[in-house]
Amino acid sequence: MTAKKRKVRNRARDVIGDYYKTNTQYTRENRERQKEQEKKKKGLKNWSPTEKLYLTVIILGLIGIFFRYVVF
């Protein structure tokens, strides 16, 4: 009697293949989203609240650095 051969799976190939497929799909969706956003008018009104908060924090930080090193 011969022993059954186990089916060998290449898990590394499966993981890399899945990563590649997911990444290409994500890239495709991202490009479509960017094309839709290019059609909209650009400006501060289209920014999300998080982006506006980040911009405010950056500006306040720059003002703080300016006062710290230039004025005082």
Beta strands, then each sheet from edge to edge (+ up, - down):
end
